[in-house]
Amino acid sequence: MTQDELKKAVGWAALDYVTPGTIVGVGTGSTAAHFIDALGSIKHQIDGAVSSSEASTLKLKSLGIPVYDLNEVDALAVYVDGADEINPQMQMIKGGGAALTREKIIAAVAEKFICIADISKQVDVLGGFPLPVEVIPMARSYVARELVKLGGLPEYRQQVVTDNGNIILDVHNLSIVNPAELERAINALPGVVTVGLFAARGADVALIGGPNGVTTITQ
Ligand SMILES: O=C(CO)[C@H](O)[C@H](O)COP(=O)(O)O
């Protein structure tokens, strides 16, 4: 199976976690895009979605799924999204698609985070994938210097402006042995909007697509 077929398999498997008559939290990226296609097939059974990016909003609307502002929604049963890496503790690196801040906000609201990923995203230790950090533009150089002090090699993601009007620094050379501590340390830097480490709030369920089908991992 190709990587995209594995992504499709987990995207459709995530429908099992969608309760009819609810509003669904929807992530961003190529795996989440398969989930949105799946959601389109049951659009008359759900009330709508909240979306973590302009790209996902466009796709949801193109399929006729109503998209709500998060401020209009009191509670979300599930948030379904991909990941760039996931470790055995269900902590993740996210933000390869630059949507990390909205993703983290919706994940905080949702009762359950369902991570959908192909098997290449499973790692023992996070950090092989460069860690995305969303930064207010004027703080770019300062935050980059502070990230170097934390042991990383930050790289400015050229030509990328987030949906919130900010820039992304991708931090290489990190072996993240204490994800929760690093998440706190980076989030505390003035000018950082969000780090793409989802450690304090990891996934509750991971659906991992591999050659033998979809494996479900729960906390
Ligand atoms: O965090 C994300 C976007 O900001 C994505 O979930 C992550 O980059 C995985 O993407 P894909 O499903 O395309 O492999």
Ligand as a Chemical Component Dictionary entry (heavy atoms), coordinates in Angstrom:
data_LIG
# 
_chem_comp.id                   LIG 
_chem_comp.type                 NON-POLYMER 
_chem_comp.pdbx_formal_charge   0 
_chem_comp.three_letter_code    LIG 
# 
loop_
_chem_comp_atom.comp_id 
_chem_comp_atom.atom_id 
_chem_comp_atom.alt_atom_id 
_chem_comp_atom.type_symbol 
_chem_comp_atom.charge 
_chem_comp_atom.model_Cartn_x 
_chem_comp_atom.model_Cartn_y 
_chem_comp_atom.model_Cartn_z 
_chem_comp_atom.pdbx_ordinal 
LIG O1 O1 O 0 0.065  19.170 11.976 1  
LIG C1 C1 C 0 -0.341 19.138 10.852 2  
LIG C2 C2 C 0 -0.656 20.356 10.065 3  
LIG O2 O2 O 0 -0.251 21.525 10.744 4  
LIG C3 C3 C 0 -0.559 17.821 10.175 5  
LIG O3 O3 O 0 -1.430 17.077 10.955 6  
LIG C4 C4 C 0 0.737  17.103 10.037 7  
LIG O4 O4 O 0 1.655  17.959 9.351  8  
LIG C5 C5 C 0 0.595  15.799 9.283  9  
LIG O5 O5 O 0 0.316  16.074 7.943  10 
LIG P1 P1 P 0 -0.042 14.925 6.897  11 
LIG O6 O6 O 0 -1.328 14.317 7.334  12 
LIG O7 O7 O 0 -0.157 15.674 5.593  13 
LIG O8 O8 O 0 1.089  13.935 6.876  14 
# 
loop_
_chem_comp_bond.comp_id 
_chem_comp_bond.atom_id_1 
_chem_comp_bond.atom_id_2 
_chem_comp_bond.value_order 
_chem_comp_bond.pdbx_ordinal 
LIG O1 C1 DOUB 1  
LIG C1 C2 SING 2  
LIG C1 C3 SING 3  
LIG C2 O2 SING 4  
LIG C3 O3 SING 5  
LIG C3 C4 SING 6  
LIG C4 O4 SING 7  
LIG C4 C5 SING 8  
LIG C5 O5 SING 9  
LIG O5 P1 SING 10 
LIG P1 O6 DOUB 11 
LIG P1 O7 SING 12 
LIG P1 O8 SING 13 
# 
